[in-house]
């Protein structure tokens, strides 16, 4: 976590959709990039379910159905995959609930569930302000506040410290309540406390941590329950313990429990002498407890004033959600005004990156030409951009010092809020960061109507930014890639979402091979066949310590055999091209310990990039702009160099968030094309028929002469793949001039299911002209397994 003075709070000030009214006592959970909010109150208890998409900055109201629960506040709210459980809470003043509801968020279907009562003892009584925590297939209920009076208008509070375990059924439904027998001293009765569950990554049993709460007076004690031994204890902590508080939030990210806000004692009050009579106020203090070392760290103290509105103002009864390593905070009340006999609820949404983002996946090749690459990498959640770098063995020679001549921009500055496209930032990096700091906007063209599908919305972001390799024009190293799975790129594209070559919207509905078809009202286009596609041209992916480039000489040799088929094992002659050890004559190119200097391609908003130039950083002339808490060059002052045909380039990428630039990915190596070879086939379509499936494609957009034949390959199961899943073996299933073929059920029975990302059957298709075979198009036919 950043030092307290470097916390980079961001307020989301621009969003679309129906924004929920401000409230307190609501609860929130996250399903991937979605923040789902239910309940709470402010001039009446809210009963709507609101969803906020943190990627598109869009609020929406899903069309829920089924046993819709009444509105409630201060309830239990947990998420297990794509189902949500709601327990208890206040349904009206003085009347509390002990009912349990389940929401299947993939269908927005509510269901009232009735767990079996404990074998001995009574089920939980109606309550509010309890904690309800999930671990594995069990929920843990602790404490809360009950009303002893049968008359809801005559509230007689009773603080609770009972403890229940709720066993869940897999997928949907519950088994029943039980009352575990615990050891040790039980925490005192309380309500409006927090409870989180944490288990060390490599060892140890899961433990539940209860902090703070209210029992006539606010509390600051920390309790630990070992869920294996069911033993309560009070861990000894180091550092400054946060002030006593209730109605705060506790969120776990990594090994840290972050505590924000709540009701705390008024400055100067002695809570030990008169705990029931002292004044209380809301706070914006922010601390975390390292759950491995039991040490508290104060990030924002209670005494720090914020005159610049640079962080959330004091509040209690708000909600907090962790998405990746980012914390989101929404609404809450800012305190009870005794003189006015009223309270004010906050309407703002904030987020905070708690640590630098993890390394992205290796850079993957979508398309290569003689002087450019279209590349992508897997998205990293909750980041603001990506730094893409390359290096090569060629001497660096600047070709342009015009800052407006950016390779992808044609003189147009990047719009940091346009999610549907990705452009390099040619000038000061601080422009995008300052813009993203101040406001986020929704993706153009991705409006939601009533009923978004969780699975579909998850896939849509990657899909919108992916495209099929259609125009690569060289076969260098590509056949090696056919044999070696780890040397081939894989995009993440779903048919029906792509705007370019891979578009299966014409596939007939009965050909669907996936049950995860989105509704017509979802955030993605309705689709049938799911595939992913990429070009295999020039892809040589190695780790950083052993970089090798393969030569262009490759042949297909028909060997091996399976019943009724021929297997084409693709082999290649490899020639090592080590790093140059000589210092280039160009003084701009610096060599460090045998490695070439890494040069920036630029900062990209999304996870794709068209690379035709890169920036040169002169030695000793590092003009710096700030991005988060990291320094990056000011690209407007740098010269650029074009990519060269037939040349190998190494790529790496790092993600950027409010804490700065994270670690770089492993290195990928690609080669620009040599003119004359055909490009990759495009617009691949898959449909089912009585014989198996029908596989079709369009000719390359750059055939570089007459196409003599096409070859289609299917990845098959072999003992070699079982021993080394990173290496695929392909069977040639077609060779001819037609741009389609039938893949029989017998051939599909031998198909290998690739689990490197989503389960898929892998095909590759390549074209041949007078010079030989060009790069292959790879298609991953997604399977629901």
C-alpha positions in Angstrom: 0.0 0.0 0.0 1.2 3.5 -0.8 2.4 5.7 2.0 -0.4 7.8 3.6 0.7 11.0 1.9 0.6 9.3 -1.5 -2.9 7.8 -1.4 -4.6 8.5 -4.7 -8.3 8.8 -4.1 -10.5 9.1 -7.3 -14.0 10.4 -7.3 -16.2 9.0 -10.2 -18.0 12.1 -11.4 -19.4 11.0 -14.7 -21.5 8.0 -15.2 -24.7 6.9 -17.0 -27.9 5.1 -16.1 -30.3 5.5 -13.2 -28.3 6.5 -10.2 -29.7 5.1 -6.9 -30.8 7.6 -4.3 -28.3 8.3 -1.5 -28.8 6.1 1.6 -27.2 4.4 4.5 -27.4 0.9 5.9 -27.2 -0.7 2.4 -24.9 -3.5 1.5 -22.8 -4.3 -1.6 -21.0 -7.2 -3.1 -18.9 -7.6 -6.3 -19.3 -10.1 -9.2 -16.3 -9.6 -11.3 -16.5 -5.9 -12.5 -20.0 -5.4 -11.3 -20.9 -3.8 -7.9 -24.3 -4.9 -6.8 -26.1 -2.9 -4.1 -29.3 -3.8 -2.2 -31.3 -2.2 0.5 -30.5 0.7 2.9 -32.7 3.6 3.8 -33.1 7.3 3.7 -36.7 8.5 4.1 -37.9 5.0 3.7 -36.2 1.6 3.2 -35.1 0.9 -0.4 -36.1 -2.3 -2.1 -34.4 -2.0 -5.5 -31.4 -3.9 -6.6 -28.9 -1.5 -8.3 -25.8 -2.6 -10.3 -22.8 -0.5 -11.2 -20.4 -1.6 -13.9 -17.0 -0.4 -12.9 -15.6 -0.8 -16.4 -18.3 1.2 -18.3 -19.2 3.5 -15.4 -22.9 2.6 -15.9 -25.6 2.2 -13.4 -28.5 -0.1 -14.2 -31.6 -1.6 -12.7 -31.9 -5.3 -13.6 -35.4 -6.7 -14.2 -35.5 -9.1 -11.2 -38.2 -11.7 -10.8 -39.2 -14.5 -8.5 -39.6 -14.2 -4.7 -38.5 -10.6 -4.5 -37.6 -9.7 -0.9 -38.9 -6.6 0.8 -36.6 -3.7 1.3 -34.3 -4.0 4.2 -31.4 -2.2 5.9 -28.4 -3.3 8.0 -28.8 -6.9 6.6 -26.4 -9.7 5.8 -25.3 -9.7 2.2 -22.8 -12.2 0.7 -21.8 -13.4 -2.7 -20.9 -17.0 -3.7 -19.9 -17.1 -7.4 -23.0 -15.6 -9.2 -25.5 -16.2 -6.4 -26.1 -13.7 -3.6 -27.6 -14.4 -0.2 -29.6 -11.9 1.9 -30.3 -12.5 5.6 -32.2 -10.5 8.1 -32.2 -6.7 8.5 -34.7 -4.0 9.4 -37.8 -4.1 7.1 -39.5 -1.2 8.9 -38.9 0.8 12.0 -38.7 -1.6 15.0 -39.5 -4.7 12.9 -36.6 -6.9 12.0 -36.3 -10.0 9.8 -34.7 -13.5 10.0 -35.7 -14.5 6.5 -33.2 -15.8 3.9 -33.3 -15.0 0.2 -31.1 -16.1 -2.7 -30.5 -14.2 -5.9 -29.2 -16.0 -9.0 -27.5 -13.1 -10.6 -27.0 -14.9 -13.9 -30.8 -14.8 -14.3 -31.7 -12.0 -11.8 -34.0 -14.6 -10.2 -34.9 -14.2 -6.5 -35.9 -17.2 -4.4 -36.9 -17.4 -0.7 -35.1 -20.3 0.9 -35.9 -22.1 4.2 -32.9 -23.7 5.9 -33.4 -26.5 8.3 -33.3 -25.4 11.9 -30.4 -26.4 14.1 -30.5 -30.0 15.5 -30.3 -28.5 18.9 -31.5 -24.9 19.7 -33.5 -22.3 17.9 -32.8 -20.7 14.5 -31.5 -17.2 14.5 -33.9 -14.6 15.8 -34.9 -11.5 13.7 -32.1 -9.0 13.9 -30.2 -6.1 12.2 -26.6 -5.0 12.3 -25.2 -8.5 12.3 -22.2 -9.8 10.4 -22.7 -12.5 7.7 -19.5 -13.9 6.2 -18.9 -16.5 3.6 -16.1 -19.1 3.4 -16.2 -22.1 1.2 -19.7 -23.6 1.3 -20.7 -22.0 4.7 -21.9 -18.6 5.9 -21.1 -17.5 9.5 -23.6 -15.3 11.4 -22.5 -13.4 14.4 -24.2 -10.9 16.7 -26.6 -8.1 15.8 -29.4 -6.3 17.5 -32.8 -7.8 18.3 -36.0 -6.1 19.5 -37.3 -7.6 22.7 -40.7 -5.9 22.4 -43.5 -7.5 20.4 -44.7 -3.9 19.7 -42.5 -2.6 16.9 -43.3 1.0 18.1 -41.9 0.2 21.5 -38.3 -0.8 20.6 -36.5 -2.7 23.4 -33.0 -3.3 22.1 -31.1 -6.5 22.9 -27.5 -6.9 21.8 -26.5 -10.3 20.5 -23.3 -12.4 20.5 -24.7 -15.7 19.2 -22.9 -17.6 16.5 -24.5 -19.7 13.7 -23.2 -21.6 10.7 -25.3 -21.9 7.5 -24.3 -24.7 5.1 -25.0 -24.0 1.4 -25.8 -26.4 -1.3 -23.7 -26.3 -4.4 -25.0 -23.8 -7.0 -28.3 -23.1 -5.4 -30.2 -23.6 -2.1 -29.1 -24.2 1.5 -28.9 -27.2 3.8 -29.6 -25.6 7.2 -28.4 -23.8 10.3 -26.2 -25.2 13.0 -24.8 -23.8 16.2 -21.1 -24.7 16.4 -19.6 -25.4 19.9 -16.8 -22.8 20.3 -13.9 -22.6 22.7 -12.4 -19.6 24.5 -14.0 -16.4 25.6 -16.8 -15.2 23.2 -16.8 -11.6 22.1 -19.2 -9.3 24.0 -22.6 -8.7 22.4 -22.6 -6.0 19.6 -24.1 -4.8 16.4 -22.9 -2.7 13.5 -19.5 -4.4 13.7 -17.6 -6.0 10.8 -16.4 -9.6 10.3 -14.1 -10.8 7.5 -12.5 -14.2 6.8 -8.9 -14.7 5.8 -6.7 -17.7 5.2 -2.9 -17.5 4.6 -2.0 -18.4 1.1 0.4 -21.3 1.8 -0.6 -22.5 5.3 -2.9 -22.1 8.2 -6.6 -22.5 8.8 -9.2 -19.9 7.8 -9.9 -17.3 10.5 -12.7 -14.9 11.1 -11.8 -11.4 12.4 -14.5 -9.3 14.2 -13.7 -5.7 14.7 -15.5 -2.9 16.5 -19.3 -2.4 16.7 -21.8 -1.0 19.2 -23.1 -2.1 22.5 -24.2 1.1 24.2 -20.8 2.4 23.5 -18.6 2.0 20.4 -15.9 -0.7 20.5 -12.4 -1.0 19.2 -11.6 -4.6 20.1 -10.4 -7.2 17.6 -11.4 -10.9 17.9 -10.3 -13.9 16.0 -12.1 -17.2 15.5 -10.3 -20.2 14.1 -12.9 -21.9 11.8 -11.2 -25.3 12.1 -10.8 -25.5 15.8 -13.7 -23.1 16.5 -11.5 -21.3 19.1 -12.0 -17.6 19.9 -9.0 -15.4 20.9 -8.0 -11.8 21.0 -4.8 -11.4 19.0 -2.1 -9.0 20.2 -1.6 -6.3 17.7 1.1 -3.7 17.0 0.7 -0.2 15.7 -2.1 2.3 16.4 -5.5 0.7 16.8 -8.3 2.7 15.0 -10.7 4.7 17.2 -13.7 2.8 18.6 -16.3 2.7 15.9 -19.5 1.2 14.5 -21.1 1.3 11.0 -17.7 1.2 9.4 -16.6 -1.1 6.6 -13.9 -3.8 6.5 -12.6 -5.2 3.2 -9.9 -7.7 2.6 -7.4 -7.3 -0.2 -4.4 -9.7 -0.2 -3.4 -10.0 3.5 -4.8 -6.7 4.6 -8.1 -5.8 6.2 -9.0 -2.2 5.3 -11.1 -0.2 7.8 -12.9 2.9 6.6 -15.2 5.4 8.2 -17.9 4.8 10.8 -19.1 6.5 14.0 -16.3 7.5 16.4 -16.0 9.5 19.6 -16.2 13.2 19.3 -12.8 14.9 19.8 -12.0 15.6 23.4 -14.6 13.2 24.8 -13.6 10.7 27.4 -15.4 7.6 26.4 -14.2 5.6 29.4 -15.9 7.8 31.9 -19.2 8.3 30.2 -19.5 6.0 27.2 -23.3 6.3 26.9 -23.5 10.1 27.1 -20.7 11.3 24.9 -21.1 12.8 21.5 -20.3 10.8 18.4 -19.4 11.8 14.9 -18.6 10.3 11.5 -15.0 9.9 10.4 -13.1 9.4 7.2 -10.1 7.8 8.9 -8.6 4.8 7.0 -6.4 2.1 8.4 -5.5 -1.5 7.6 -4.5 -4.5 9.7 -1.9 -6.8 8.2 -3.5 -10.1 8.9 -0.2 -12.0 8.8 1.7 -9.8 11.2 -1.2 -8.4 13.2 0.1 -4.8 12.8 -2.1 -1.8 12.3 -1.1 0.9 9.8 -2.9 4.3 9.7 -3.3 5.6 6.2 -5.6 8.6 7.0 -5.8 9.6 10.6 -8.8 11.0 12.3 -7.1 14.3 12.8 -6.2 14.9 9.1 -8.4 17.5 7.6 -9.2 17.5 3.9 -9.7 21.0 2.7 -9.3 20.1 -1.0 -12.0 17.5 -1.2 -9.4 15.1 -2.4 -10.8 12.1 -0.5 -14.3 10.9 0.7 -15.7 13.0 3.4 -16.6 11.5 6.8 -19.4 9.0 6.7 -21.0 5.9 8.3 -23.4 3.2 7.1 -21.8 3.3 3.7 -20.8 0.3 1.6 -17.3 -0.8 0.4 -16.5 -3.3 -2.3 -13.1 -4.7 -3.4 -12.7 -5.4 -7.1 -9.3 -6.7 -7.8 -6.9 -4.5 -5.7 -9.3 -1.5 -5.9 -11.7 -0.4 -3.2 -15.0 1.3 -4.1 -17.0 3.3 -1.6 -20.5 4.6 -2.1 -23.0 6.8 -0.2 -23.6 6.6 3.6 -24.6 9.3 6.0 -22.3 12.1 7.2 -23.6 12.2 10.8 -26.7 13.1 12.8 -27.2 16.8 13.3 -28.8 17.2 16.7 -29.6 20.8 16.3 -31.4 20.1 13.0 -32.8 16.7 14.1 -31.7 15.4 10.7 -28.9 13.7 8.9 -27.5 14.1 5.4 -26.6 11.2 3.1 -23.6 11.3 0.8 -24.2 10.8 -3.0 -20.7 10.3 -4.1 -18.8 7.3 -5.4 -15.0 6.9 -4.8 -12.3 4.4 -5.4 -8.8 3.8 -4.3 -6.1 1.6 -5.7 -4.5 -0.2 -2.7 -1.4 -1.5 -4.5 0.3 -1.6 -7.9 -1.4 -3.8 -10.5 -0.1 -7.3 -11.2 1.9 -8.2 -14.3 -0.4 -8.7 -17.4 -0.1 -11.8 -19.5 2.5 -12.0 -22.2 1.9 -9.9 -25.3 0.0 -11.9 -27.9 0.1 -11.3 -31.7 -3.2 -10.6 -33.5 -1.7 -9.6 -36.9 1.7 -8.9 -38.3 2.6 -7.0 -41.5 5.9 -6.0 -43.0 6.2 -2.9 -40.8 3.6 -3.3 -38.0 2.1 -5.6 -35.3 -1.4 -5.7 -34.0 -0.9 -7.0 -30.5 -3.1 -7.7 -27.4 -2.7 -9.0 -23.9 -5.2 -10.1 -21.3 -7.0 -7.3 -19.4 -6.0 -6.6 -15.8 -9.0 -5.5 -13.7 -9.3 -1.9 -12.5 -6.3 -0.3 -14.3 -6.1 3.0 -16.1 -3.7 2.1 -18.8 -0.8 -0.1 -20.0 2.8 0.7 -20.7 4.0 -1.3 -23.8 7.7 -1.6 -24.5 9.9 -3.3 -27.1 13.5 -3.9 -27.9 15.4 -5.3 -30.9 18.9 -6.0 -32.0 18.9 -3.5 -34.8 20.6 -0.1 -34.2 18.0 2.5 -33.2 17.7 5.4 -35.7 15.2 8.1 -35.2 12.9 8.8 -38.1 10.6 11.5 -36.7 10.7 14.2 -34.0 7.2 15.5 -34.8 5.1 14.7 -31.7 1.9 14.8 -33.8 3.2 11.9 -36.0 2.3 9.2 -33.5 2.1 5.8 -35.1 -1.6 5.3 -34.3 -2.9 8.7 -34.0 -2.7 10.6 -37.3 -2.5 13.8 -35.3 -5.5 13.0 -33.1 -5.1 13.0 -29.3 -6.4 10.1 -27.4 -9.8 10.2 -25.8 -9.2 8.4 -22.5 -12.9 7.7 -22.1 -13.5 6.0 -25.4 -13.4 2.3 -24.4 -14.2 0.9 -27.8 -10.9 1.9 -29.3 -7.4 2.1 -28.2 -4.8 4.7 -29.1 -1.4 5.6 -28.0 -0.8 8.8 -26.0 1.6 10.9 -27.9 2.2 13.8 -25.5 2.2 14.2 -21.8 1.0 11.1 -19.9 -0.5 13.3 -17.2 -3.3 14.3 -19.6 -4.9 10.9 -19.5 -4.3 10.4 -15.9 -5.7 13.7 -14.8 -8.7 13.1 -17.1 -9.3 9.6 -15.7 -8.9 11.0 -12.2 -11.6 13.5 -12.6 -14.2 11.6 -14.5 -15.1 8.3 -16.1 -17.7 7.8 -18.9 -19.6 4.9 -20.2 -18.7 2.8 -23.2 -20.3 4.1 -26.3 -22.9 1.7 -27.6 -23.1 -0.6 -24.6 -26.2 0.6 -23.0 -28.0 -1.9 -20.8 -31.7 -2.5 -20.8 -33.1 -4.1 -17.7 -31.5 -7.6 -17.8 -27.8 -7.9 -18.2 -26.3 -11.4 -18.1 -23.4 -11.8 -15.8 -21.5 -14.2 -18.0 -22.0 -12.2 -21.1 -21.0 -8.9 -19.5 -17.8 -10.5 -18.3 -16.8 -11.6 -21.7 -17.9 -8.4 -23.5 -15.0 -6.2 -22.6 -12.3 -8.6 -23.8 -14.4 -9.3 -26.9 -14.9 -5.7 -27.9 -11.1 -5.1 -27.9 -10.2 -8.3 -29.8 -10.0 -8.9 -33.6 -9.0 -11.7 -35.9 -5.7 -11.8 -37.6 -6.6 -11.3 -41.3 -3.7 -9.7 -43.1 -0.4 -11.0 -41.9 1.9 -11.6 -44.9 4.8 -13.9 -43.9 5.3 -17.4 -42.7 8.4 -16.7 -40.6 8.2 -18.9 -37.5 4.5 -19.4 -37.9 4.7 -23.2 -38.5 6.9 -23.6 -35.4 4.0 -21.9 -33.6 1.6 -24.5 -34.9 3.5 -27.2 -33.1 4.4 -25.3 -30.0 1.4 -24.0 -28.2 3.3 -21.7 -25.9 4.6 -19.9 -28.9 1.1 -19.0 -30.3 -1.0 -16.1 -29.3 -4.6 -16.4 -28.3 -7.0 -13.5 -28.3 -10.2 -13.4 -26.3 -12.9 -12.8 -28.8 -16.5 -14.1 -28.8 -18.3 -14.4 -32.0 -21.0 -11.9 -32.6 -19.1 -9.1 -30.7 -16.2 -8.5 -33.0 -16.4 -5.5 -35.3 -13.8 -6.8 -37.7 -13.0 -10.1 -39.3 -14.2 -12.7 -36.9 -18.0 -12.3 -37.0 -20.3 -15.3 -36.6 -23.5 -13.3 -36.2 -24.8 -15.2 -39.3 -24.6 -18.6 -37.7 -28.0 -20.2 -37.4 -29.3 -20.4 -33.8 -29.6 -24.2 -33.7 -25.8 -24.4 -34.1 -25.2 -23.2 -30.6 -22.6 -25.1 -28.7 -22.8 -23.0 -25.6 -25.5 -22.6 -23.0 -24.0 -19.2 -22.0 -25.9 -17.3 -24.6 -26.7 -13.8 -23.6 -30.2 -12.4 -23.5 -31.3 -9.9 -26.1 -31.3 -7.3 -23.3 -27.7 -7.9 -22.3 -24.6 -5.8 -22.7 -23.3 -8.0 -25.6 -24.8 -9.0 -28.8 -26.7 -12.3 -28.8 -24.4 -15.0 -30.0 -24.4 -18.7 -30.9 -21.0 -20.3 -31.6 -18.3 -19.0 -29.3 -14.8 -18.9 -30.6 -11.5 -17.0 -30.1 -9.2 -16.2 -32.9 -5.7 -15.0 -33.6 -2.9 -15.0 -36.1 0.1 -17.3 -35.5 2.5 -15.2 -37.6 5.9 -14.8 -36.1 5.0 -15.7 -32.6 7.9 -16.9 -30.5 7.1 -16.6 -26.8 10.0 -17.3 -24.4 10.9 -16.4 -20.9 13.3 -13.5 -20.4 16.4 -15.6 -19.9 16.2 -17.6 -23.1 15.1 -15.7 -26.2 15.3 -17.5 -29.5 14.2 -16.5 -33.0 13.3 -19.2 -35.5 14.3 -19.2 -39.1 11.9 -19.0 -42.0 12.5 -22.5 -43.3 9.6 -24.8 -42.5 8.0 -27.8 -44.0 4.9 -29.9 -43.2 5.8 -33.6 -42.8 3.1 -36.1 -42.7 3.9 -38.6 -39.9 2.1 -40.4 -37.2 -1.4 -41.8 -37.7 -4.7 -42.3 -36.1 -7.5 -44.5 -37.3 -9.1 -43.2 -40.5 -7.0 -40.0 -40.5 -3.6 -38.6 -41.2 -1.8 -36.5 -38.7 0.3 -33.7 -39.9 3.1 -32.9 -37.4 4.5 -29.5 -38.2 8.2 -29.2 -37.7 10.7 -26.5 -38.4 14.4 -25.9 -38.6 15.4 -23.6 -35.9 18.4 -21.2 -35.9 19.4 -19.3 -32.8 19.8 -15.5 -33.1 21.5 -14.4 -29.8 21.5 -10.9 -28.6 24.1 -8.7 -30.1 27.0 -8.2 -27.7 28.4 -5.2 -29.6 27.7 -1.7 -28.7 25.9 -0.1 -31.6 27.4 3.0 -33.3 24.2 4.9 -32.7 24.7 6.7 -29.3 20.9 6.7 -28.7 20.9 2.9 -28.4 22.2 2.0 -24.9 23.2 -1.6 -24.0 23.0 -2.7 -20.4 24.7 -6.0 -19.4 24.2 -7.5 -22.8 20.6 -6.4 -23.1 19.3 -3.8 -25.5 17.5 -0.8 -24.0 13.7 -1.2 -23.7 11.9 1.5 -25.6 8.4 2.7 -25.0 5.7 2.1 -27.6 3.4 4.2 -25.5 0.7 4.2 -22.9 -2.5 2.5 -24.0 -6.0 2.8 -22.5 -7.1 -0.6 -23.5 -5.5 -4.0 -24.0 -4.7 -3.8 -27.7 -2.2 -1.8 -29.7 -1.2 -1.2 -33.3 2.6 -0.9 -33.3 4.4 0.6 -36.2 6.8 2.9 -34.4 8.4 3.2 -31.0 10.0 6.1 -29.0 13.7 6.6 -28.4 14.8 7.8 -25.0 18.1 9.7 -25.4 20.7 8.9 -22.7 20.7 11.5 -20.0 17.6 13.2 -21.4 14.7 11.8 -19.4 11.8 14.3 -19.5 9.4 13.1 -16.8 5.7 13.3 -16.3 3.9 11.9 -13.3 1.5 9.0 -13.6 0.0 7.9 -10.3 3.1 7.6 -8.1 5.5 6.7 -11.0 7.6 8.6 -13.4 7.3 8.1 -17.2 8.8 10.0 -20.1 7.1 13.0 -21.8 6.6 11.5 -25.3 6.1 14.9 -26.9 9.9 15.4 -26.5 11.0 12.1 -27.9 11.9 10.9 -31.4 10.5 7.8 -33.0 11.6 4.9 -35.1 9.7 2.8 -37.6 9.6 -1.0 -37.5 11.6 -2.8 -40.2 10.5 -5.8 -42.3 11.8 -9.2 -41.5 13.0 -8.2 -38.0 12.4 -9.7 -34.6 11.1 -7.6 -31.8 10.7 -8.4 -28.1 7.7 -7.0 -26.3 6.6 -6.6 -22.7 3.7 -4.8 -21.0 3.0 -3.4 -17.5 -0.4 -2.2 -16.1 -0.9 1.2 -14.5 -3.2 2.3 -11.8 -3.4 5.0 -9.1 -0.4 3.5 -7.3 1.9 3.6 -10.4 3.3 1.2 -12.9 3.2 -2.5 -11.9 5.7 -5.3 -12.9 6.2 -6.2 -16.5 4.9 -9.3 -18.2 7.1 -12.1 -19.4 8.7 -11.3 -22.8 7.1 -12.2 -26.1 9.0 -12.1 -29.4 7.5 -11.5 -32.9 8.9 -11.0 -36.3 7.7 -8.5 -38.9 6.8 -10.1 -42.3 8.8 -10.4 -45.4 6.9 -9.3 -48.5 5.5 -11.9 -50.9 3.8 -14.5 -48.6 0.1 -14.6 -48.3 -1.7 -13.2 -45.3 -3.8 -15.2 -42.8 -7.4 -16.3 -43.8 -10.1 -14.3 -42.2 -13.8 -14.3 -41.1 -13.8 -17.9 -39.8 -17.2 -19.3 -39.3 -18.3 -22.5 -37.5 -21.7 -24.1 -37.7 -23.0 -27.5 -36.8 -24.4 -30.0 -39.3 -25.3 -33.7 -39.4 -21.7 -34.8 -40.1 -20.0 -32.7 -37.5 -19.2 -29.0 -38.0 -18.8 -26.8 -41.1 -15.7 -24.7 -41.0 -15.4 -21.8 -43.5 -13.2 -18.8 -44.0 -12.5 -15.9 -46.3 -9.3 -15.6 -48.4 -6.5 -13.4 -47.1 -7.0 -9.7 -47.7 -3.4 -9.6 -48.9 -2.8 -12.8 -50.9 0.5 -11.5 -52.5 -0.3 -13.5 -55.7 -2.5 -16.5 -56.4 -3.6 -18.7 -53.6 -2.7 -22.3 -54.5 -4.3 -24.1 -51.6 -5.5 -23.9 -48.0 -4.7 -26.2 -45.1 -6.9 -26.6 -42.0 -5.6 -28.2 -38.8 -7.2 -29.6 -35.6 -5.3 -29.8 -32.3 -5.6 -33.5 -31.2 -5.1 -35.5 -28.0 -1.7 -37.2 -27.7 0.4 -38.6 -25.0 2.8 -35.7 -25.7 0.2 -33.1 -24.8 -0.7 -35.0 -21.7 2.9 -34.8 -20.6 3.3 -31.2 -21.7 0.0 -29.3 -22.1 1.9 -26.3 -23.5 2.7 -28.1 -26.7 -0.1 -28.9 -29.2 0.0 -31.4 -32.0 -2.2 -30.6 -35.0 -3.8 -33.0 -37.5 -4.4 -31.7 -41.0 -8.1 -32.1 -41.7 -8.2 -30.4 -45.0 -6.0 -29.4 -48.0 -7.5 -27.8 -51.1 -8.6 -24.7 -52.9 -12.1 -24.4 -51.3 -12.6 -22.0 -48.5 -14.6 -24.4 -46.4 -14.4 -27.9 -45.1 -16.4 -30.4 -43.0 -14.9 -31.6 -39.7 -16.4 -34.9 -39.0 -17.7 -36.2 -35.7 -14.9 -38.8 -35.8 -12.2 -36.2 -36.2 -13.8 -34.1 -33.4 -13.7 -37.1 -31.1 -9.9 -36.9 -31.2 -9.8 -33.2 -30.5 -7.7 -31.8 -27.6 -9.5 -29.5 -25.2 -7.3 -26.6 -24.5 -7.6 -25.2 -20.9 -5.1 -22.4 -21.1 -7.9 -19.9 -20.7 -11.5 -20.9 -21.4 -12.0 -24.5 -22.5 -11.8 -24.7 -26.3 -11.1 -26.9 -29.4 -8.4 -25.3 -31.4 -8.3 -25.0 -35.3 -5.7 -23.3 -37.5 -6.1 -22.4 -41.1 -3.4 -21.1 -43.5 -3.0 -20.2 -47.1 -0.3 -21.0 -49.7 0.9 -19.0 -52.7 3.9 -19.4 -55.0 6.3 -18.5 -52.2 4.8 -20.9 -49.7 2.5 -21.0 -46.7 1.8 -17.8 -44.9 0.7 -17.4 -41.2 -2.2 -19.4 -39.9 -5.3 -18.1 -38.3 -6.1 -19.7 -35.0 -9.6 -20.2 -33.8 -10.6 -21.4 -30.4 -14.1 -23.0 -30.4 -15.3 -22.4 -26.9 -16.8 -25.3 -25.0 -19.0 -25.4 -22.0 -17.4 -28.1 -19.8 
